Amino acid sequence: MSKTNTAAISIQPGPPPITPVEMSEADIETAEKVAERLGFTQTAYTSTSGLWGLFCLPNHARHRSGCIIKTREFGIIFVQDLEDMHLEELR
């Protein structure tokens, strides 16, 4: 009779989710300064989609679009999705 390897497999939880929150007027001003520092000149703030934030549109080939959002966990951050990074095939 053969022995079966019965080593325990440990499943680690992933990172906790990020919770977006709506920006105040002061947060929008900060986000605009961050966008400018990152080199973005074309921005648009939206609070009507599922993601409140300052959307940043690319100015040149080296830029990739993204969004500056405020989160409960990290404050103001710049985020990109796979489409923004031209990596749609990884979905």
Contacts in CASP RR format, 6 or more apart in sequence:
PFRMAT RR
TARGET T0000
AUTHOR 0000-0000-0000
METHOD contacts of the structure
MODEL  1
MSKTNTAAISIQPGPPPITPVEMSEADIETAEKVAERLGFTQTAYTSTSG
LWGLFCLPNHARHRSGCIIKTREFGIIFVQDLEDMHLEELR
16 73 0 8 1.000
18 71 0 8 1.000
18 72 0 8 1.000
18 73 0 8 1.000
18 74 0 8 1.000
19 71 0 8 1.000
19 72 0 8 1.000
19 73 0 8 1.000
20 51 0 8 1.000
20 52 0 8 1.000
20 53 0 8 1.000
20 69 0 8 1.000
20 70 0 8 1.000
20 71 0 8 1.000
20 72 0 8 1.000
21 52 0 8 1.000
21 70 0 8 1.000
21 71 0 8 1.000
21 72 0 8 1.000
22 47 0 8 1.000
22 52 0 8 1.000
22 70 0 8 1.000
23 31 0 8 1.000
23 45 0 8 1.000
23 47 0 8 1.000
23 52 0 8 1.000
23 53 0 8 1.000
23 54 0 8 1.000
23 69 0 8 1.000
23 70 0 8 1.000
23 76 0 8 1.000
27 70 0 8 1.000
27 76 0 8 1.000
28 45 0 8 1.000
28 54 0 8 1.000
30 76 0 8 1.000
31 45 0 8 1.000
31 53 0 8 1.000
31 54 0 8 1.000
31 68 0 8 1.000
31 70 0 8 1.000
31 76 0 8 1.000
32 43 0 8 1.000
32 54 0 8 1.000
34 68 0 8 1.000
34 76 0 8 1.000
34 78 0 8 1.000
35 43 0 8 1.000
35 54 0 8 1.000
35 56 0 8 1.000
35 68 0 8 1.000
38 56 0 8 1.000
38 78 0 8 1.000
39 59 0 8 1.000
39 63 0 8 1.000
40 56 0 8 1.000
40 57 0 8 1.000
40 58 0 8 1.000
40 59 0 8 1.000
40 63 0 8 1.000
41 59 0 8 1.000
42 56 0 8 1.000
42 57 0 8 1.000
42 58 0 8 1.000
42 59 0 8 1.000
43 54 0 8 1.000
43 55 0 8 1.000
43 56 0 8 1.000
43 57 0 8 1.000
44 54 0 8 1.000
44 55 0 8 1.000
44 57 0 8 1.000
45 53 0 8 1.000
45 54 0 8 1.000
45 55 0 8 1.000
46 52 0 8 1.000
46 53 0 8 1.000
46 55 0 8 1.000
47 53 0 8 1.000
51 67 0 8 1.000
51 69 0 8 1.000
52 69 0 8 1.000
52 70 0 8 1.000
53 67 0 8 1.000
53 68 0 8 1.000
53 69 0 8 1.000
53 70 0 8 1.000
54 67 0 8 1.000
54 68 0 8 1.000
54 69 0 8 1.000
55 65 0 8 1.000
55 66 0 8 1.000
55 67 0 8 1.000
56 65 0 8 1.000
56 66 0 8 1.000
56 67 0 8 1.000
56 68 0 8 1.000
56 78 0 8 1.000
57 65 0 8 1.000
58 64 0 8 1.000
58 65 0 8 1.000
64 80 0 8 1.000
64 84 0 8 1.000
64 85 0 8 1.000
64 86 0 8 1.000
65 80 0 8 1.000
65 84 0 8 1.000
66 78 0 8 1.000
66 79 0 8 1.000
66 80 0 8 1.000
66 81 0 8 1.000
66 84 0 8 1.000
67 78 0 8 1.000
67 79 0 8 1.000
67 80 0 8 1.000
68 76 0 8 1.000
68 77 0 8 1.000
68 78 0 8 1.000
68 79 0 8 1.000
69 76 0 8 1.000
69 77 0 8 1.000
69 79 0 8 1.000
70 76 0 8 1.000
70 77 0 8 1.000
71 77 0 8 1.000
82 88 0 8 1.000
82 90 0 8 1.000
82 91 0 8 1.000
END
